[in-house]
Amino acid sequence: MAVYSLTGFSLVSLLSFGYLSWDWMKPGLSGKKGPAMEGDGAVTREKPHIIFILADDQGFHDIGYHNSDIFTPTMDRLAAEGVKLENYYIQPICTPSRSQLITGRYQIHTGLQHSIIRPRQPNCLPLDQVTLPQKLQEAGYSTHMIGKWHLGFYKKECLPTRRGFDTFFGTLTGSTDYYTYDNCDGPGVCGFDLHDGENVAWEYSGKYSTSLYAQKVSKVLASHSPKEPLFIYVAFQAVHTPLQSPKEYIYQYRSFGNVARRKYAAMVTCMDEAIKNITLALKKYGYYNNSVLIFSTDNGGQPFSGGSNWPLRGRKGTYWEGGIRGIGFVHSPLIKKKRRVSKSLVHITDWYPTLVSLARGNVTETPPLDGYDLWSTISEGKKSPRTEILHNIDPLYNHAKYGSWEEGHRLWNTAIQAAIRVGDWKLLTGDPGYSDWIPPQTLPNFPGSWWNLERQRAGHRRSVWLFNITGDPYERDEVSGKHPGVVKRLLARLAYYDETSIPVRYPAEDPRANPELNGGAWGPWASEDDEDPRGKGTVKSKSKSRKKSCKICKLKSFFKKLNTRIMSNRI
């Protein structure tokens, strides 16, 4: 059964403390959107082709122009010739970033504010949400997705081809082997995960996903007419674990003492070459001059797996800057002011209204989107209409031991994990995650004892943090004690957002999702009229003829039986 939870607050408390006088309904904070894109030849020019590239788990430090030791010549060139977004925010984990990109709404407004959608959960992006590709279809675009979905698939209605994409080639779950496309969600629950449309793509097993996805993009471009508007969403699996790369990319990093960093760097460089091939295909088939290419990461890097967010604090899965400040840039011949760095505040929800406006589509939505149309900010350098970001409110995350309503001035329960950015200020409550600063991993024995000491040092007794994030982007100077008025204002802002949130969607796992019951592959298991998330009732499990056996499943089963026999002999 789905878990439904909402945090609360008292409007009377706000009035009694006088914090409603801080005008949260002033422009930039009220949810009003920026003006629709005008100019840039949009009235006379053909609708631009849009290519959105999303990298998985790439750390903030891990691109050449951030002084990285990783070789990324293509991305460096594209960013240098376009606009680098150096005040760009994403979410700390996979599903939240993808859901906000495709809906233009914060997690609290889709019910996906807790964790990720797991393979066996009867859950997906809410079907009542109008997605970005659906809006672009309405505007006359051909829409295609290649790569990682990770927005749920328990029913066919949840699949990319039912959510606005004309075609889909990629994976449905959060992580697979880069060659075999096998994915295990716990011991013995393993299956194949690569799909072409709504069919399992067994025949591509053995082909490295990063290169395969780039080839598929080229195929879409070759088969389409550049005279008709095109949207391609390329969600690379790279550089998420498992750390796998073709050998030819590893050799140049042979001097790296840390094996994880060596493999990770090779994967980043391989992805860079894939982006080069996509760019060449745009030029070869006549799309480039009327195209907009956007690159974004989905969350911060994971130091355990070779990633680095240096010099930012924190990592993937945290609300420190290292978890939520991303790499982002826009490359396009249509940009008026090229070759510059933008410090304007940008959030991943902004792509929805920005791209729909760019496509001359209808951005009007009820309730209003959380994103802003920022094309004039990106193309012309105009002031961004965005002045604040709700990073998230997660009422189900482990509550902080030292948090309370008293600590939150009766405005907010600071035991709850939440984070918000308003102007120069960033406030965190609850448990934001491991608060560490980790330089690029060069030592063979990383993380070692240093990591344990750092974790212990981060275990302080507090549940509220305040930073002037503009002046202190590395979050080294906590100033909540110096600015109690700012703390109260931001706590009140959290309370306001919480009143607009909807119940959390986080159902229990469904045993019917096991790939062994569905032909050996991950895919939809519930019928279209199945309304019971617990998997109980009259709906029966699907039974498909197995097209191909799951190698990992057989191995897991074999070792399980072997272990049982060994234990029996011991007894």
ROTORMAR-509753 format. One record per residue (C-alpha): residue in one letter; y, x, z. Coordinates in steps of 0.2 Angstrom, whole numbers. Each point is the difference from the previous one (the first is absolute). Example, Ala and Ser with C-alpha at 12.3 -4.5 7.8 and 13.67 -1.06 7.14 Angstrom:
# ROTORMAR-509753
  res      v      u      w
    A    -22     62     39
    S     17      6     -3
# end
This chain:
# ROTORMAR-509753
  res      v      u      w
    M      0      0      0
    A     17      6     -4
    V     11      7     14
    Y     16     -9      2
    S     13      8     10
    L     19     -1      2
    T     12      9     11
    G     14    -10      8
    F     17      1      6
    S     13    -11      9
    L     15     -6    -10
    V      8     -4     17
    S     -3     18      6
    L     10      6    -16
    L     14    -12      4
    S      1      4     19
    F      1     19     -4
    G     13     -3    -13
    Y     -9     10    -14
    L      2    -14    -13
    S     18      7     -1
    W     -8     15    -10
    D      2     -8    -17
    W    -18      1     -8
    M      5    -12    -13
    K     13     11     -8
    P     -3      6    -17
    G    -14     12     -2
    L     -9     -7     15
    S     -2    -18     -4
    G    -13      1    -13
    K     12     -3    -15
    K     -5     10    -15
    G     11     11    -10
    P      7     -6    -17
    A    -12     -2    -15
    M      0     15    -12
    E     14     -1    -12
    G      6     13    -13
    D    -11     15     -5
    G     -1     -9    -17
    A    -12    -13      7
    V      7    -14     -9
    T     -2      8    -17
    R    -14     12      3
    E    -18     -5     -1
    K     -8     -2     17
    P     -6     17      7
    H    -18      5      2
    I     -3      3     18
    I    -13     13      6
    F     -2      0     19
    I    -11     15      7
    L     -6     -1     18
    A     -8     15      8
    D    -12     -2     15
    D      3     10     16
    Q     11     14     -8
    G     11      8     14
    F     19      1     -1
    H     -1     19     -1
    D    -13      0    -14
    I     10      0    -15
    G      8     16     -8
    Y     18     -5      2
    H     -2     -2     19
    N     -4     18      1
    S    -19     -2      0
    D    -13     13     -4
    I     -8    -13    -11
    F      3      1    -19
    T      7    -16     -7
    P     10      5    -16
    T     -1    -17     -8
    M      6    -10     15
    D     14     13      3
    R      6     -2    -18
    L      0    -19      0
    A      9     -1     17
    A     13     14     -5
    E      4    -10    -16
    G      1    -16      9
    V      5     -6     17
    K     -8      7     16
    L     -1    -13     14
    E      2     10     16
    N      3    -14     12
    Y    -16    -10     -6
    Y    -11    -10     11
    I    -18     -6     -1
    Q    -13     -6     12
    P    -11     11     11
    I    -17     -6     -8
    C     -7     -6    -16
    T     -1    -19      0
    P     17     -3      7
    S      9     11    -13
    R     -9     -9    -14
    S      3    -17      7
    Q     18      3      2
    L      2      8    -18
    I     -9    -15     -8
    T      9    -14     10
    G     17      7      4
    R     -3     -6     18
    Y     -2      8     17
    Q    -18      0      8
    I      6    -13     13
    H      3    -12    -14
    T    -17      1     -8
    G    -11      1     16
    L     -5     18     -4
    Q      9      9     14
    H    -16      7      8
    S    -10     14     -7
    I     -8     -1    -18
    I    -11    -12     -9
    R    -18      6      3
    P    -14     -2    -13
    R     -9    -13     10
    Q     14    -10      6
    P      2    -17     -8
    N     19      3     -3
    C     12      4    -14
    L     18     -1     -5
    P      5    -18      4
    L     -3    -10    -16
    D     16     -9      3
    Q     10     16     -4
    V      7      1    -17
    T     -3     18     -5
    L     10     13    -10
    P    -11      0    -15
    Q      0    -19      0
    K     19      0     -1
    L      0     13    -14
    Q    -13    -11     -9
    E     13    -14      1
    A     13     12     -7
    G    -12      3    -16
    Y     -8     16      6
    S    -18      6     -3
    T     -6      6     17
    H    -14     12      3
    M     -6      9     16
    I    -10     16      1
    G     -6      7     17
    K     -2     -5     18
    W      3    -19      4
    H     -4     -1     19
    L      8    -17      2
    G    -16     -9      3
    F    -14     -7    -11
    Y    -11    -12     10
    K      3    -14    -12
    K      3      1    -19
    E     17     -7      2
    C      5     16     10
    L     -4     11    -15
    P     14      9     -9
    T     -4    -10    -16
    R      3    -16     10
    R     16      7      7
    G     11      4    -15
    F     -9     14     -9
    D     -6     -3    -18
    T    -12     15      2
    F     -7     10     14
    F    -10     16      1
    G     -3      8     17
    T     -6     -2     18
    L      1    -15     12
    T     -3      9     16
    G     11     13      9
    S    -10     16     -4
    T    -15      5    -11
    D     -8     16     -6
    Y     10      7    -14
    Y    -15      2    -11
    T    -13    -12      5
    Y     11    -14      6
    D    -11     -3     15
    N      8     -6     16
    C     -7     -3     17
    D      7    -12     13
    G    -10      6     14
    P    -18      6      1
    G    -11     -9    -13
    V     14    -10     -7
    C      3      9    -16
    G      3     -5    -18
    F      7      4    -17
    D     19     -3     -3
    L      7      1    -17
    H      4    -15    -10
    D      6     -4    -18
    G      9    -17      1
    E    -12    -10     11
    N    -16      9     -5
    V     -8     15      8
    A      3     16    -10
    W    -16      9      3
    E      1     11    -16
    Y     15     10      7
    S     -9      8     14
    G      1     19      0
    K     18      0     -7
    Y     14      6     11
    S     11    -14      4
    T     17      9     -1
    S     -3      5    -18
    L     -9    -16     -4
    Y     15    -11      5
    A     12     11    -11
    Q    -12     -3    -15
    K      0    -19      4
    V     19      0      0
    S      1      9    -17
    K    -13    -13     -7
    V     11    -14      6
    L     16      8     -8
    A    -10      3    -16
    S     -6    -18     -2
    H     17     -8      4
    S     16     -2    -10
    P     15      9      6
    K     11    -14     -6
    E     -8    -11     13
    P      5      3     19
    L    -14      8     10
    F     -3      2     18
    I    -13     13      6
    Y     -4      2     19
    V     -9     17      2
    A     -7      1     18
    F     -9     17      1
    Q    -14      2     12
    A      7     18      2
    V      3      8     12
    H    -10    -11     12
    T    -16      7      8
    P    -13      5     -4
    L      7     16     -6
    Q     -7      3    -17
    S      7      9    -15
    P     -6      8    -16
    K     -3     18      3
    E     13      6    -13
    Y     14     -7     11
    I     -7      9     16
    Y      0     18     -6
    Q     19      1      0
    Y      0     -4     19
    R    -14     13      4
    S     12      9     12
    F      2    -15     11
    G    -10      4     16
    N     -1    -19      5
    V    -14     -8    -11
    A      7    -17      2
    R     17      5     -5
    R     -7      9    -15
    K    -10    -15     -6
    Y     15    -11      3
    A     12     11    -10
    A    -12      0    -14
    M     -1    -19      0
    V     19     -1      0
    T      2     12    -15
    C    -14    -10     -9
    M     10    -16      2
    D     16      9     -6
    E     -9      4    -16
    A     -6    -18     -1
    I     18     -6      1
    K      5     13    -13
    N    -13     -8    -12
    I      7    -17      4
    T     17      6     -5
    L     -6      8    -16
    A     -8    -17     -4
    L     16     -9      3
    K      8     11    -13
    K    -14      0    -12
    Y     -2    -18     -2
    G     19     -4      0
    Y      4     -7     17
    Y      9     14      9
    N     18     -3     -6
    N      0    -18      7
    S    -11      4     15
    V      3      1     19
    L    -13     11     10
    I      0     -2     19
    F    -10     12     11
    S     -4     -5     18
    T    -11      5     14
    D     -9    -13     10
    N      2      8     17
    G      1     17      9
    G    -13     14     -2
    Q    -15      3     12
    P      0     18      7
    F    -18     -1      4
    S     -3     -3    -19
    G     11     14     -6
    G     17    -10     -2
    S     16      5      7
    N     16     -9      5
    W     10     15      6
    P     13      1      6
    L     -1    -19      5
    R     -8     -6     16
    G    -17     -9      0
    R    -13     -4    -13
    K     -9    -14     -9
    G     -2    -15     11
    T     15      3     10
    Y     18     -7      0
    W      8     17      2
    E      9      6    -16
    G    -16     10     -5
    G     -9    -17     -2
    I     13    -10     -8
    R     12     11    -10
    G     -7      2    -17
    I      1     10    -16
    G      9    -11    -13
    F      9      3    -17
    V      5    -10    -15
    H      0      8    -18
    S      7    -10    -14
    P     11      3    -16
    L      8    -16      5
    I      8      7     16
    K     19      2     -1
    K      2     14     12
    K    -15     12     -1
    R     -4     16      8
    R      5     -4     18
    V     -6     -3     18
    S      2    -17      7
    K      2     -2     19
    S      2    -19     -1
    L    -12    -10     11
    V    -15     -6    -10
    H    -16     -9      6
    I    -16     -4    -10
    T      4    -19      1
    D     15      4    -11
    W    -10      3    -16
    Y     -5    -18     -2
    P     18     -7     -2
    T      6     16     -9
    L    -14     -1    -13
    V      1    -18     -3
    S     19      1     -2
    L     -2     14    -12
    A    -13    -10    -10
    R     13    -14      0
    G    -11    -11     10
    N      3    -13     13
    V      1      8     18
    T      4    -16      9
    E    -13     -3     13
    T     -2    -12     15
    P      0      7     13
    P     11     14     -5
    L     -8     17     -4
    D      2     15     12
    G      4     12    -14
    Y     16      3     -9
    D      4      3    -18
    L      5     18      0
    W      1      4    -19
    S     19      3      0
    T     -2     11     15
    I    -14     10     -9
    S      8      0    -17
    E     18      2      4
    G      1      6     17
    K      8    -15      7
    K     -1     -4     19
    S    -16     -7      5
    P      0    -18      7
    R    -14      5     12
    T      6      5     18
    E    -16     -3     10
    I    -19      0     -1
    L    -12     -8     11
    H    -14     13      0
    N    -12    -13      9
    I     -5    -10     15
    D    -18      1      4
    P     -5    -12     15
    L    -18      5     -1
    Y      1     19      1
    N     -4      7     17
    H     14     -4     12
    A      9     15      7
    K     -4      2     19
    Y     18      3      5
    G      8    -14    -10
    S      6    -16      7
    W     13    -14     -2
    E     11      8     13
    E      0     17     -9
    G      6    -11    -15
    H     14     -8      9
    R     -9    -16      0
    L      4      0    -19
    W    -17      7     -6
    N    -17      5      7
    T      1     19     -3
    A    -19      1      2
    I     -1     -7    -17
    Q     -1     13    -15
    A     16     -3    -10
    A     12     11    -10
    I     17     -4     -8
    R     14      9     -9
    V     18     -6      0
    G     13     11     -7
    D     -2     17      7
    W    -11     -6     14
    K    -18     -1      2
    L     -9     -9     15
    L    -19      1      4
    T     -9    -10     13
    G    -18      0      7
    D    -11     14     -7
    P      7      7    -16
    G    -15     12     -2
    Y     -3     19      2
    S     18      8      1
    D     -3     17     -7
    W      8     12    -12
    I    -13      9    -10
    P      4     14    -12
    P    -10      2    -16
    Q    -18      4      5
    T     -4     18     -5
    L    -11      6     14
    P    -19     -2     -3
    N     -3     -8     17
    F     13    -13      0
    P      3    -11     10
    G     -8     10     14
    S      7      1     18
    W     18     -1     -5
    W     -3    -18     -6
    N     -7     -5     16
    L     14      7     10
    E     12     -9    -12
    R     -8    -16      3
    Q      1      2     19
    R     18      4     -1
    A      3    -16    -10
    G     -7    -11     14
    H     16     -4      9
    R      3    -15     11
    R     12    -10    -11
    S      0    -15    -12
    V     17      0     -8
    W      7     14    -11
    L     17      1     -9
    F      5     12    -13
    N     15      3    -11
    I    -11      2    -15
    T     14      5    -12
    G      6     15     11
    D    -18      3      7
    P    -13     -4    -13
    Y    -13     11      9
    E      1    -11     16
    R      2     14     12
    D     15     -8     10
    E     -5    -16      9
    V     16     -9      5
    S     -4    -17      7
    G      7      5     17
    K     17      5     -8
    H      2    -16    -10
    P     -7    -15     10
    G     11    -12    -10
    V     -8      6    -17
    V    -17     -2      8
    K      4    -18      5
    R      7     -5    -17
    L    -16      7     -9
    L    -11     -9     12
    A      9    -16     -3
    R     -3      3    -19
    L    -18      2      3
    A      0    -16      9
    Y      8     -9    -14
    Y    -12      7    -13
    D    -15     -5     12
    E      6    -18     -1
    T     -2      0    -19
    S    -18      7      0
    I    -15     -9     -4
    P    -17      1      9
    V    -10     16     -2
    R    -15     -1    -13
    Y    -14     11      6
    P    -17     -9      0
    A    -16      6      6
    E    -12      9    -12
    D    -11    -11    -11
    P    -18      6     -1
    R     -2     -8    -18
    A     12     14     -6
    N    -14     13      1
    P     -2      7    -18
    E    -19     -1      2
    L      2    -19     -1
    N     11      2    -15
    G     -9     10    -13
    G      4     17      8
    A     19     -1     -3
    W     15     -5     10
    G      8    -16     -7
    P      3    -18      4
    W    -13     -9     11
    A      8    -16      5
    S      1    -16    -11
    E     17     -6     -6
    D     -1    -15     13
    D     -5     11     14
    E     12     -3     14
    D     -9      7     15
    P      4     18      3
    R    -14      3     12
    G    -13     -3    -13
    K     -8    -15      8
    G     -3    -17     -8
    T     -8     -5    -15
    V      5     14    -12
    K    -15     11     -5
    S      0     18     -4
    K      1      5    -18
    S    -15      7     -8
    K      2     11    -15
    S    -13      9    -10
    R      3     19      4
    K      7      9    -15
    K     -1     17      8
    S     -6      6     17
    C     12      7     13
    K     -5     18      3
    I      9      1     17
    C     -8    -16      6
    K    -17      6     -4
    L      3     17      9
    K      7     -9     15
    S    -15    -11      1
    F    -12     14     -2
    F      8     10     14
    K      1    -15     11
    K    -19     -3     -2
    L     -3     19      3
    N     10      0     16
    T    -10    -15      6
    R    -16      9     -3
    I      5     16      9
    M      6    -10     15
    S    -16    -10      0
    N    -10     16      0
    R     11      8     14
    I     -3    -16     11
# end
